[in-house]
């Protein structure tokens, strides 16, 4: 009984130290947000990918709250969030040995799921990057009960759409095993625009940190003062 109690105490201390470590990373690190839109998320041999390149490269303080992140993305991409609802999925690697990664989606729809995403980003080696697949749905036709992730656990590429929207004109994800994931990833930040954001309690920054991510080939364009 005593050994069990000691084990529980040690586990609690380890969890507290881990949480403190993650919080310290989020306090000073910045993250790149690669935003993908106007395409389909597809399931291929190495996991999920997107049929089109990212439309924007944003820079943000790590650890933003869910509403702050939504507001930042909507302002940066000029999305009317009173008319549209954003469905977001974070694409992240799961390493399966010998440096090989399988990419899986994490649906971001509340504070809890976003916190999970930030923790994954904090644990990954630099550059700190979050690839976001964004699908827009009209509010008048949106029904959260009809937007579900359907994951295929089979050995090969799935023929089932990962995202199903019964009220959407086209699903966020379809099957396309021939997609080349390597051509569009956090390692390739050659996107059209770079927007920098410090969060609701900070100002937009006109400098990007070289320590966080390699922004080679990206021109910096910052958010206007009135945008956020």
C-alpha positions as CSV (number, residue, x, y, z in Angstrom):
1,X,0.0,0.0,0.0
2,X,2.9,2.3,0.9
3,X,4.6,1.6,-2.4
4,X,1.5,2.4,-4.4
5,X,1.1,5.7,-2.5
6,X,4.7,6.6,-3.3
7,X,4.3,5.7,-6.9
8,X,1.2,7.9,-7.2
9,X,3.0,10.9,-5.6
10,X,6.0,10.5,-7.9
11,X,3.7,10.3,-10.9
12,X,1.9,13.4,-9.8
13,X,5.2,15.3,-9.4
14,X,6.4,14.1,-12.9
15,X,3.1,15.3,-14.4
16,X,3.5,18.7,-12.7
17,X,7.1,19.1,-13.8
18,X,6.1,18.1,-17.4
19,X,3.3,20.7,-17.4
20,X,5.6,23.3,-16.1
21,X,8.1,22.5,-18.8
22,X,5.5,22.7,-21.6
23,X,4.2,26.0,-20.2
24,X,7.7,27.4,-20.1
25,X,8.2,26.5,-23.8
26,X,4.9,28.1,-24.8
27,X,5.7,31.3,-22.9
28,X,8.5,32.4,-25.2
29,X,8.4,30.3,-28.4
30,X,6.6,31.4,-31.5
31,X,5.1,29.1,-34.0
32,X,4.5,29.1,-37.8
33,X,0.9,28.4,-38.9
34,X,0.6,27.1,-42.4
35,X,-3.0,27.6,-43.5
36,X,-4.4,25.3,-46.2
37,X,-7.7,26.1,-47.8
38,X,-9.8,25.6,-51.0
39,X,-8.7,22.0,-51.4
40,X,-9.2,18.5,-50.0
41,X,-7.5,16.7,-47.2
42,X,-6.6,13.2,-48.5
43,X,-5.4,9.9,-47.1
44,X,-2.2,8.6,-48.7
45,X,0.6,6.1,-48.0
46,X,2.2,8.4,-45.5
47,X,-1.0,9.6,-43.9
48,X,-3.0,12.7,-44.6
49,X,-1.9,15.5,-46.9
50,X,-3.6,18.3,-48.8
51,X,-4.4,18.7,-52.5
52,X,-3.3,22.4,-52.6
53,X,-0.3,24.3,-51.2
54,X,-0.7,26.5,-48.1
55,X,-2.3,29.9,-48.9
56,X,-0.8,31.8,-46.0
57,X,2.1,31.5,-43.6
58,X,1.2,33.1,-40.2
59,X,3.4,33.7,-37.2
60,X,1.9,33.5,-33.7
61,X,2.7,33.2,-30.1
62,X,2.4,29.6,-29.0
63,X,-0.4,28.8,-26.6
64,X,-3.1,31.1,-27.9
65,X,-6.6,30.4,-26.7
66,X,-9.2,28.9,-29.1
67,X,-11.1,32.1,-29.6
68,X,-7.9,34.2,-30.0
69,X,-6.7,31.8,-32.6
70,X,-10.0,31.8,-34.5
71,X,-10.0,35.6,-34.5
72,X,-6.4,35.8,-35.7
73,X,-7.0,33.4,-38.5
74,X,-10.3,35.0,-39.6
75,X,-8.7,38.5,-39.6
76,X,-5.6,37.4,-41.4
77,X,-7.5,35.4,-44.1
78,X,-10.3,38.0,-44.3
79,X,-13.0,35.5,-43.2
80,X,-16.3,36.8,-41.9
81,X,-16.7,34.6,-38.8
82,X,-20.3,35.9,-38.3
83,X,-21.3,34.1,-41.5
84,X,-18.7,31.2,-41.6
85,X,-17.6,28.5,-39.2
86,X,-14.1,27.3,-39.4
87,X,-13.5,23.5,-39.2
88,X,-9.8,23.1,-38.5
89,X,-7.6,20.0,-38.4
90,X,-3.9,20.0,-37.4
91,X,-1.6,17.6,-39.3
92,X,1.2,16.3,-37.2
93,X,3.8,13.5,-37.6
94,X,3.8,10.2,-35.6
95,X,7.2,8.7,-35.9
96,X,7.2,4.9,-36.5
97,X,10.9,4.2,-36.5
98,X,14.0,4.8,-38.7
99,X,12.9,8.5,-39.0
100,X,9.7,7.5,-40.9
101,X,6.6,9.5,-40.0
102,X,3.0,8.8,-40.5
103,X,0.9,12.0,-40.6
104,X,-2.4,12.0,-38.7
105,X,-5.1,14.7,-38.2
106,X,-6.2,16.3,-34.9
107,X,-9.5,18.1,-35.1
108,X,-9.4,21.4,-33.3
109,X,-12.8,22.6,-32.2
110,X,-12.4,23.7,-28.5
111,X,-9.9,24.8,-25.9
112,X,-9.0,21.2,-24.9
113,X,-8.2,20.0,-28.4
114,X,-6.2,23.2,-29.2
115,X,-4.2,22.7,-25.9
116,X,-3.4,19.2,-27.1
117,X,-2.2,20.6,-30.4
118,X,0.1,23.2,-28.7
119,X,1.6,20.5,-26.5
120,X,2.4,18.4,-29.6
121,X,4.0,21.3,-31.3
122,X,6.0,22.1,-28.2
123,X,7.4,18.6,-28.1
124,X,8.4,18.4,-31.7
125,X,11.9,19.6,-32.7
126,X,12.2,23.0,-34.4
127,X,11.0,24.5,-36.6
128,X,7.9,24.9,-34.5
129,X,5.1,24.6,-37.0
130,X,1.4,23.9,-37.1
131,X,-0.1,22.8,-40.4
132,X,-3.8,23.7,-40.3
133,X,-6.3,22.3,-42.8
134,X,-9.3,24.8,-42.8
135,X,-12.8,24.1,-44.1
136,X,-15.4,26.9,-44.2
137,X,-19.1,26.1,-43.5
138,X,-22.0,28.5,-43.7
139,X,-23.4,29.0,-40.2
140,X,-27.0,28.7,-41.4
141,X,-26.3,25.2,-42.7
142,X,-23.9,24.0,-40.0
143,X,-24.8,21.1,-37.8
144,X,-22.0,20.0,-35.5
145,X,-23.5,16.5,-35.2
146,X,-22.9,16.0,-38.9
147,X,-19.2,16.9,-39.0
148,X,-17.2,14.0,-37.7
149,X,-13.7,12.6,-38.2
150,X,-13.8,9.1,-39.7
151,X,-10.4,7.4,-39.4
152,X,-9.5,4.2,-41.3
153,X,-7.3,1.9,-39.3
154,X,-6.6,-0.4,-42.2
155,X,-3.2,-1.2,-43.6
156,X,-3.5,0.7,-46.9
157,X,-4.8,4.1,-48.0
158,X,-8.4,4.7,-47.1
159,X,-11.1,5.0,-49.6
160,X,-13.4,6.6,-47.0
161,X,-13.4,10.4,-46.6
162,X,-11.7,11.3,-43.3
163,X,-14.0,14.3,-42.8
164,X,-17.7,13.9,-43.6
165,X,-19.9,17.0,-43.8
166,X,-23.5,16.1,-44.6
167,X,-24.3,19.8,-44.9
168,X,-21.2,20.8,-46.9
169,X,-20.9,21.1,-50.7
170,X,-17.6,19.1,-50.7
171,X,-15.9,17.0,-48.0
172,X,-12.7,18.3,-46.4
173,X,-11.1,15.0,-47.1
174,X,-11.2,12.5,-50.0
175,X,-9.0,9.5,-50.8
176,X,-6.0,10.2,-53.0
177,X,-3.0,7.9,-52.3
178,X,-0.9,9.5,-55.0
179,X,-0.6,12.8,-53.2
180,X,3.0,14.0,-52.5
181,X,3.0,15.1,-48.9
182,X,6.7,16.1,-49.0
183,X,6.0,19.0,-51.5
184,X,3.8,20.8,-48.9
185,X,4.9,20.7,-45.3
186,X,6.4,22.7,-42.5
187,X,9.8,22.2,-44.0
188,X,8.7,24.2,-47.1
189,X,7.6,27.7,-46.0
190,X,7.6,29.2,-49.5
191,X,4.1,30.7,-49.1
192,X,2.7,33.9,-50.4
193,X,2.5,35.9,-47.2
194,X,3.8,36.0,-43.6
195,X,1.7,37.5,-40.9
196,X,3.0,37.9,-37.4
197,X,0.8,37.9,-34.3
198,X,1.6,38.1,-30.6
199,X,-1.8,37.4,-29.2
200,X,-4.6,39.5,-27.7
201,X,-2.3,40.8,-25.0
202,X,0.6,41.8,-27.3
203,X,1.3,43.9,-30.4
204,X,1.9,42.6,-33.9
205,X,5.6,42.2,-34.4
206,X,7.7,43.4,-37.4
207,X,10.4,40.9,-36.7
208,X,10.4,37.2,-37.0
209,X,12.6,35.1,-34.8
210,X,15.3,33.1,-36.6
211,X,15.4,30.7,-33.7
212,X,11.9,29.4,-34.1
213,X,11.7,28.5,-37.8
214,X,13.6,28.8,-41.1
215,X,11.6,31.4,-43.1
216,X,13.9,31.1,-46.1
217,X,12.0,32.2,-49.2
218,X,9.1,33.8,-47.4
219,X,8.5,37.6,-47.7
220,X,7.2,39.2,-44.5
221,X,4.0,41.0,-44.6
222,X,2.4,42.0,-41.3
223,X,-1.1,42.5,-40.1
224,X,-2.3,46.1,-40.3
225,X,-2.9,47.7,-36.9
226,X,-6.6,47.7,-37.5
227,X,-6.9,44.1,-38.5
228,X,-6.7,42.6,-35.0
